[in-house]
Amino acid sequence: MSLTVLMNAGPWLSVPPPGYGGIENVVATLVPELRRLGVRVVLASVGSSTLPVDERVSVFPDGQFAALQRPYNQVCGISQAHLSGVVRELHSRDDIDLVHDHVEAVGLATLAAMGPDAPAVLHTLHWDLAKHPALYGNLDGGDRVRVNGVSASQLARAPQALRDHSVGHVHLSTPLAVGADRRPPPIKGDHVVILGRINPGKGQDLGARLAHRAGFRLVLAGPVGPYHRPADLAAAGDEARQNPDVRFFLDEVAPYVDGDRVRWVGTVAGQERDDLLVGARASLFPLRWEEPGGTAVVESLALGTPVVAITRGCLPELVEHGRTGLLTADEEELGDLVREASLVDPAECRREAAVRFTPAVMAQRYVTLYEHVRRTAAARRLQAA
């Protein structure tokens, strides 16, 4: 395939990320498979990214994640500086066939404003689409700019103008799904895991309360704001409370973290994450928001760990109730479902992941969308000429 794609991962974390990093992990999973299919990839990220690609574009030497939740007037130039570098790169060359953009809001706005002669754009929506109503409700990317969701439920809640630009959805994937159905049965411990960044939408406070009430052991694995380990947060002192996720953790979650019934272990990655998930009897998702993509869900299934979750967002698309997990709309029922998780066969979870959630499946779907977006943009450009 003769196709050159500028993959815009953004300025926040390296690719792959050192630990937590949802979007950056998606890019790190997708790019190797695209290159295997013959796509040339120009990665727009930070200088510390180590993912093998054909070319690189960077403005910042390292990730700017620590600044992400500071006041707007302190950080408003970070994404814009990165996008300015992307635009300069696009203006300086004519071999980019398509931009695959992953930068929230400013990526879509900047690339849509480049005009009809710029390359075609596919902008992947990784987040809650209610966040930017003035942007999404008035989007006009013509036939050059298209968007895709990471689940059908996410797009179903999008403003009409955004849906008008949509080319469908692509579920997330994980390298852990490759050969998942051929792995030996996991040895399960007695703990339950909530994997992900700690914030109100993920519902770690609810999970912690349920652990004490229903009598199960819970491990919280994920960063609190910019702090990846308990020692990092402890060393930050009072200034850490300026971060809203830190305030949520200290006020709503930490009172239940006793080191026994509930533990916070910070960010886990690689083998540490895999071992934690493989040994868990369930992966818990006490959601308070409409989860758009669910990376941790597909990772859990690939490692043979049943999912117990609130039925919100993409969860019903990823998990089959009774076969690969247990779903409920009732927060209070979650504790009972955790006790019933041992009834779900881990082999069914692994089989589902091996069929639906491999990087090859995701990459092939994106290549199909790339060609569709290119053809649509080229046809309109020819018609205008």
C-alpha positions as CSV (number, residue, x, y, z in Angstrom):
1,M,0.0,0.0,0.0
2,S,1.3,3.4,-1.0
3,L,0.0,5.7,1.8
4,T,1.8,8.2,4.1
5,V,0.0,9.1,7.3
6,L,0.9,11.8,9.8
7,M,-0.1,10.3,13.1
8,N,-0.7,13.2,15.5
9,A,-0.4,11.8,19.1
10,G,-0.1,15.2,20.8
11,P,2.3,16.8,23.3
12,W,1.2,15.2,26.6
13,L,3.1,11.9,26.8
14,S,5.7,9.9,24.9
15,V,4.7,7.0,22.6
16,P,4.6,4.5,24.1
17,P,3.9,6.2,27.4
18,P,6.0,5.3,30.5
19,G,2.9,4.0,32.3
20,Y,-0.6,5.5,32.1
21,G,-1.5,7.0,28.8
22,G,-4.7,5.9,27.1
23,I,-4.4,7.7,23.7
24,E,-0.6,7.2,23.5
25,N,-1.1,3.5,24.1
26,V,-3.7,3.4,21.3
27,V,-1.2,5.0,18.9
28,A,1.6,2.6,20.1
29,T,-0.7,-0.3,19.4
30,L,-2.0,0.9,16.0
31,V,1.2,2.1,14.3
32,P,3.2,-1.2,14.1
33,E,0.2,-2.9,12.5
34,L,-0.2,-0.1,10.0
35,R,3.4,-0.3,9.0
36,R,3.1,-4.0,8.7
37,L,0.3,-3.3,6.1
38,G,2.7,-1.0,4.2
39,V,1.6,2.4,5.6
40,R,4.4,5.0,6.1
41,V,3.9,6.7,9.4
42,V,5.2,10.2,10.4
43,L,4.7,10.5,14.1
44,A,3.9,13.9,15.6
45,S,4.7,13.5,19.3
46,V,7.3,14.5,21.8
47,G,11.0,14.0,21.4
48,S,11.3,11.2,24.0
49,S,8.9,8.9,22.0
50,T,10.6,5.6,21.1
51,L,8.0,4.0,18.9
52,P,9.6,2.8,15.6
53,V,8.2,5.0,12.8
54,D,9.4,6.2,9.4
55,E,9.7,9.9,10.4
56,R,9.1,12.1,13.5
57,V,7.9,15.6,14.2
58,S,8.2,17.1,17.7
59,V,8.1,20.5,19.3
60,F,8.6,19.5,23.0
61,P,11.5,17.3,24.0
62,D,9.4,15.4,26.6
63,G,5.7,15.0,27.6
64,Q,3.8,17.9,29.1
65,F,1.3,15.7,31.1
66,A,2.3,17.3,34.4
67,A,0.9,20.6,33.2
68,L,-2.4,19.2,31.9
69,Q,-4.7,20.2,34.7
70,R,-3.1,23.5,35.7
71,P,-5.2,26.7,35.1
72,Y,-6.0,27.3,31.5
73,N,-4.0,30.5,31.3
74,Q,-0.9,28.6,32.2
75,V,-1.2,25.8,29.7
76,C,-3.3,27.1,26.8
77,G,-0.3,27.4,24.6
78,I,0.9,23.8,24.8
79,S,-1.4,22.1,22.4
80,Q,-1.3,25.1,20.1
81,A,2.5,25.0,20.0
82,H,2.4,21.4,19.1
83,L,-0.3,21.9,16.4
84,S,1.7,24.8,15.0
85,G,4.6,22.4,14.5
86,V,2.3,19.9,12.7
87,V,0.9,22.7,10.4
88,R,4.4,23.8,9.5
89,E,5.3,20.3,8.7
90,L,2.2,19.9,6.5
91,H,2.9,23.2,4.7
92,S,6.5,22.2,4.0
93,R,5.8,18.9,2.2
94,D,3.3,17.4,-0.3
95,D,3.7,13.7,0.4
96,I,1.3,13.4,3.4
97,D,-1.8,11.6,2.2
98,L,-3.8,11.8,5.4
99,V,-3.5,13.2,8.9
100,H,-4.8,10.8,11.6
101,D,-5.4,13.2,14.6
102,H,-5.8,12.2,18.3
103,V,-5.5,15.7,19.9
104,E,-8.7,16.7,21.7
105,A,-10.6,19.8,20.4
106,V,-7.6,21.9,19.2
107,G,-6.4,19.2,16.8
108,L,-9.8,19.0,15.1
109,A,-10.3,22.8,15.1
110,T,-6.8,23.6,13.7
111,L,-6.8,21.0,11.0
112,A,-10.3,21.8,9.9
113,A,-9.3,25.5,9.5
114,M,-6.4,24.7,7.2
115,G,-8.6,25.0,4.1
116,P,-9.5,22.8,1.1
117,D,-5.9,22.3,-0.2
118,A,-4.7,20.6,3.0
119,P,-4.5,16.8,3.3
120,A,-7.5,14.8,4.3
121,V,-8.0,14.3,8.0
122,L,-9.4,11.5,10.2
123,H,-9.9,12.7,13.7
124,T,-10.4,10.0,16.3
125,L,-12.7,11.0,19.2
126,H,-11.4,9.4,22.4
127,W,-13.4,11.3,25.0
128,D,-16.8,12.5,26.2
129,L,-18.4,14.3,23.3
130,A,-20.5,16.6,25.5
131,K,-17.4,18.5,26.6
132,H,-17.1,20.9,23.7
133,P,-20.7,21.8,22.4
134,A,-19.7,25.0,20.7
135,L,-17.0,23.2,18.7
136,Y,-18.8,20.0,17.9
137,G,-22.2,21.6,17.4
138,N,-20.9,23.9,14.7
139,L,-18.2,21.7,13.0
140,D,-17.7,22.3,9.3
141,G,-14.8,20.2,7.9
142,G,-16.3,20.0,4.4
143,D,-15.5,16.7,2.7
144,R,-11.8,16.9,3.8
145,V,-12.2,16.3,7.5
146,R,-13.9,13.3,9.0
147,V,-14.2,11.9,12.5
148,N,-14.6,8.4,14.0
149,G,-15.6,7.3,17.4
150,V,-14.2,4.5,19.6
151,S,-17.7,3.0,20.2
152,A,-21.1,3.2,18.7
153,S,-22.6,4.5,22.0
154,Q,-20.1,7.4,22.0
155,L,-21.2,8.6,18.6
156,A,-24.9,8.1,19.4
157,R,-24.6,10.9,22.0
158,A,-22.7,13.3,19.6
159,P,-24.1,16.6,18.4
160,Q,-25.6,16.3,14.9
161,A,-22.9,18.3,13.2
162,L,-20.3,15.8,14.5
163,R,-22.4,12.8,13.4
164,D,-22.6,14.4,10.0
165,H,-18.8,14.2,9.7
166,S,-18.6,10.6,11.1
167,V,-17.4,7.6,9.2
168,G,-18.3,5.2,12.0
169,H,-16.5,3.7,15.0
170,V,-13.4,1.6,15.7
171,H,-13.2,-0.4,18.9
172,L,-9.9,-0.2,20.8
173,S,-7.5,-3.1,20.9
174,T,-4.6,-4.5,22.8
175,P,-1.5,-6.5,21.9
176,L,-2.5,-8.7,24.8
177,A,-5.3,-10.1,22.7
178,V,-2.9,-11.7,20.2
179,G,-3.0,-15.4,20.9
180,A,-5.1,-14.8,24.1
181,D,-7.2,-17.9,23.3
182,R,-4.0,-20.1,23.4
183,R,-2.8,-19.1,26.8
184,P,-3.0,-21.6,29.8
185,P,-5.8,-20.9,32.3
186,P,-4.8,-18.1,34.7
187,I,-4.3,-18.8,38.4
188,K,-6.7,-16.4,40.2
189,G,-6.2,-14.7,43.5
190,D,-8.8,-13.1,45.8
191,H,-8.3,-9.5,44.8
192,V,-10.4,-7.2,42.4
193,V,-8.8,-4.5,40.3
194,I,-9.9,-1.0,39.2
195,L,-7.4,-0.1,36.5
196,G,-7.3,3.5,35.2
197,R,-6.7,7.1,36.1
198,I,-8.4,8.0,39.4
199,N,-11.1,10.6,38.9
200,P,-14.8,10.9,39.6
201,G,-16.0,9.5,36.3
202,K,-14.2,6.2,36.9
203,G,-15.9,5.8,40.3
204,Q,-13.0,4.6,42.5
205,D,-14.8,6.0,45.5
206,L,-17.8,3.8,44.9
207,G,-15.6,0.8,44.4
208,A,-13.7,1.5,47.6
209,R,-16.9,1.8,49.6
210,L,-18.3,-1.4,48.1
211,A,-15.0,-3.3,49.0
212,H,-15.6,-2.5,52.6
213,R,-19.3,-3.2,52.5
214,A,-19.2,-6.4,50.5
215,G,-16.0,-7.7,51.9
216,F,-13.7,-8.0,48.9
217,R,-10.0,-6.9,48.5
218,L,-9.6,-4.1,46.0
219,V,-6.5,-2.8,44.3
220,L,-6.6,0.7,42.7
221,A,-4.1,0.9,39.9
222,G,-3.6,4.3,38.2
223,P,-2.3,7.8,38.6
224,V,-3.8,10.5,40.7
225,G,-3.4,13.6,38.6
226,P,0.3,13.8,37.6
227,Y,1.3,11.6,40.5
228,H,2.1,8.0,39.5
229,R,3.1,6.6,42.9
230,P,1.9,7.1,46.5
231,A,5.3,8.4,47.4
232,D,5.1,11.0,44.7
233,L,1.8,12.3,46.0
234,A,3.0,12.3,49.6
235,A,6.1,14.3,48.6
236,A,4.1,16.9,46.8
237,G,2.6,18.4,49.9
238,D,-0.4,20.8,50.1
239,E,0.2,22.2,46.6
240,A,-1.0,18.9,45.1
241,R,-4.6,19.8,46.2
242,Q,-4.7,22.4,43.4
243,N,-5.3,19.4,41.1
244,P,-9.0,18.4,41.0
245,D,-8.2,14.7,40.7
246,V,-6.0,14.9,43.7
247,R,-8.8,16.6,45.7
248,F,-11.2,13.9,44.7
249,F,-8.7,11.2,45.7
250,L,-7.9,12.7,49.1
251,D,-11.5,13.6,50.0
252,E,-13.5,10.7,48.6
253,V,-11.2,7.7,48.1
254,A,-8.3,8.0,50.5
255,P,-10.5,7.6,53.6
256,Y,-11.2,4.0,52.5
257,V,-7.6,3.1,51.5
258,D,-6.4,1.1,54.5
259,G,-3.7,-0.9,52.9
260,D,-5.6,-4.1,53.4
261,R,-9.2,-4.1,52.2
262,V,-8.3,-1.3,49.7
263,R,-4.9,-0.5,48.4
264,W,-3.7,2.2,46.0
265,V,-0.5,1.0,44.1
266,G,-0.2,3.9,41.7
267,T,0.5,3.5,37.9
268,V,1.2,0.0,36.7
269,A,2.4,-1.0,33.3
270,G,3.9,-3.9,31.3
271,Q,4.4,-7.1,33.2
272,E,3.4,-5.5,36.5
273,R,0.0,-4.6,35.1
274,D,-0.4,-8.0,33.4
275,D,0.3,-9.9,36.6
276,L,-2.1,-7.8,38.6
277,L,-4.9,-8.3,36.1
278,V,-4.3,-12.0,35.4
279,G,-4.4,-12.8,39.1
280,A,-7.6,-10.7,39.8
281,R,-10.9,-12.5,40.1
282,A,-12.6,-9.5,38.5
283,S,-11.9,-6.2,36.9
284,L,-14.3,-3.6,38.3
285,F,-15.7,-0.6,36.5
286,P,-18.0,1.4,38.8
287,L,-18.6,4.1,36.2
288,R,-20.2,7.4,36.7
289,W,-19.7,8.6,33.1
290,E,-20.4,7.2,29.7
291,E,-17.2,5.4,29.0
292,P,-16.3,6.0,25.4
293,G,-13.6,3.4,24.6
294,G,-12.7,1.1,27.4
295,T,-9.0,0.2,26.9
296,A,-8.8,-1.4,30.4
297,V,-11.9,-3.5,29.5
298,V,-10.3,-5.1,26.5
299,E,-7.0,-5.6,28.4
300,S,-8.9,-7.4,31.2
301,L,-10.7,-9.7,28.8
302,A,-7.5,-10.5,26.9
303,L,-5.9,-11.6,30.2
304,G,-8.9,-13.8,31.1
305,T,-10.3,-11.6,33.9
306,P,-14.1,-11.1,33.9
307,V,-15.4,-7.6,33.8
308,V,-17.9,-6.4,36.5
309,A,-19.3,-3.0,35.6
310,I,-22.0,-0.4,35.5
311,T,-23.9,-0.6,32.2
312,R,-22.8,2.7,30.8
313,G,-21.2,3.9,27.6
314,C,-19.4,1.3,25.6
315,L,-19.5,-1.5,28.2
316,P,-22.5,-3.4,26.6
317,E,-20.6,-3.3,23.2
318,L,-17.5,-4.9,24.7
319,V,-18.9,-7.2,27.4
320,E,-21.5,-9.9,27.0
321,H,-23.4,-10.2,30.3
322,G,-23.0,-13.7,31.7
323,R,-20.3,-14.8,29.2
324,T,-17.4,-12.4,29.5
325,G,-18.6,-10.3,32.5
326,L,-21.5,-9.1,34.6
327,L,-23.3,-5.8,34.0
328,T,-25.8,-3.9,36.1
329,A,-27.4,-0.4,36.1
330,D,-27.6,-0.6,39.9
331,E,-24.6,0.7,41.9
332,E,-25.5,-1.3,45.0
333,E,-25.7,-4.6,43.0
334,L,-22.0,-4.3,42.0
335,G,-20.8,-5.8,45.3
336,D,-23.0,-8.9,44.7
337,L,-21.8,-9.3,41.1
338,V,-18.1,-9.2,42.3
339,R,-18.9,-12.3,44.4
340,E,-20.5,-14.0,41.3
341,A,-17.6,-13.2,39.0
342,S,-16.1,-16.6,39.5
343,L,-19.0,-18.0,37.5
344,V,-17.7,-16.4,34.4
345,D,-15.2,-18.6,32.4
346,P,-11.9,-16.8,31.9
347,A,-11.4,-18.8,28.7
348,E,-14.5,-17.2,27.2
349,C,-13.0,-13.8,28.0
350,R,-9.7,-14.7,26.2
351,R,-11.5,-16.1,23.2
352,E,-13.6,-13.0,22.7
353,A,-10.5,-10.8,22.9
354,A,-8.6,-12.9,20.4
355,V,-11.4,-12.5,17.8
356,R,-12.4,-8.9,18.3
357,F,-9.7,-6.9,20.0
358,T,-6.3,-7.6,18.3
359,P,-4.2,-4.7,16.9
360,A,-4.6,-6.3,13.4
361,V,-8.4,-6.0,13.5
362,M,-8.1,-2.3,14.6
363,A,-5.5,-1.5,12.0
364,Q,-7.4,-3.1,9.1
365,R,-10.5,-1.1,10.0
366,Y,-8.5,2.1,10.1
367,V,-6.9,1.5,6.7
368,T,-10.4,1.0,5.3
369,L,-11.4,4.4,6.8
370,Y,-8.3,6.1,5.5
371,E,-9.1,5.1,2.0
372,H,-12.7,6.2,2.3
373,V,-11.7,9.6,3.7
374,R,-9.1,10.1,1.0
375,R,-11.5,9.2,-1.8
376,T,-14.2,11.5,-0.5
377,A,-11.8,14.4,-0.2
378,A,-10.2,13.8,-3.6
379,A,-13.6,13.5,-5.3
380,R,-14.8,16.9,-3.8
381,R,-11.5,18.5,-4.8
382,L,-11.9,17.2,-8.4
383,Q,-15.5,18.4,-8.5
384,A,-14.4,21.9,-7.3
385,A,-11.7,22.1,-9.9
